[in-house]
């Protein structure tokens, strides 16, 4: 579920405690803050690849992924 917090910020609510906050910054990058207070700043293109990365890793748990 995605909860809109403001015009430039949303919260991604998963099962249980998993609720990171994604904020669009003035410079066009995105800030992702996790449940532990850690923050990473990424470009839109990088953020869009996260779902694909999860799918890839879930399907390749016992294999080495190269390049």
Order of alpha helices (4+ residues) and beta strands (2+ residues): beta-beta-beta-beta-beta-alpha-alpha
